[in-house]
Amino acid sequence: MLYVCIGCDSLAAHHDGYGNVCNRDNQYIMASAPQRLTNDTFNNAFVFSRCSIQYFRNYIADLTSYVHC
């Protein structure tokens, strides 16, 4: 299975296991090295890890700090 997250790097997200506490072996969308999915990790392939979500939140918070409407 090939994982592709178009735009994730543009949202300042790092791959799981690189500079964060998320384990790439859990096989979330941003796993740095896709591996064979198991019964325990199958559903993870369709969601972001808590680390990725935090990267997205931080990025959006930075964006909103520049908005002056």
SEKOLZA-430274 format. One record per residue (C-alpha): residue in one letter; z negated, x negated, y. Coordinates in steps of 0.5 Angstrom, whole numbers, padded with zeros to 4 digits, always signed. Last residue first. Layout:
<atoms>
AZXY ...
</atoms>
This chain:
<atoms>
C-0019+0020+0083 H-0021+0013+0083 V-0020+0011+0076 Y-0021+0003+0074 S-0028+0005+0071 T-0024+0010+0066 L-0020+0004+0063 D-0026+0000+0062 A-0029+0006+0058 I-0023+0007+0054 Y-0023+0000+0052 N-0030+0000+0050 R-0029+0007+0046 F-0023+0004+0043 Y-0027-0003+0041 Q-0033+0002+0038 I-0028+0006+0034 S-0025+0000+0031 C-0032-0003+0029 R-0034+0004+0026 S-0028+0003+0022 F-0022+0007+0023 V-0020+0013+0018 F-0014+0014+0013 A-0015+0008+0008 N-0023+0009+0008 N-0021+0015+0004 F-0019+0011-0002 T-0025+0006-0001 D-0030+0008-0007 N-0025+0011-0012 T-0022+0004-0011 L-0016+0002-0007 R-0012-0005-0008 Q-0013-0010-0002 P-0010-0010+0005 A-0012-0016+0008 S-0015-0015+0016 A-0017-0008+0014 M-0016-0004+0021 I-0014+0002+0017 Y-0021+0002+0013 Q-0021-0002+0007 N-0028-0003+0006 D-0026-0010+0004 R-0025-0012+0011 N-0033-0012+0012 C-0035-0009+0019 V-0039-0014+0023 N-0035-0016+0028 G-0031-0022+0030 Y-0026-0022+0025 G-0028-0018+0019 D-0025-0011+0021 H-0019-0013+0025 H-0020-0013+0032 A-0018-0007+0037 A-0016-0008+0044 L-0013-0002+0045 S-0006-0006+0045 D-0008-0009+0038 C-0009-0002+0035 G-0002+0000+0038 I+0002+0001+0031 C-0003+0001+0026 V+0000-0001+0020 Y-0003-0001+0013 L+0002-0003+0007 M+0000+0000+0000 
</atoms>
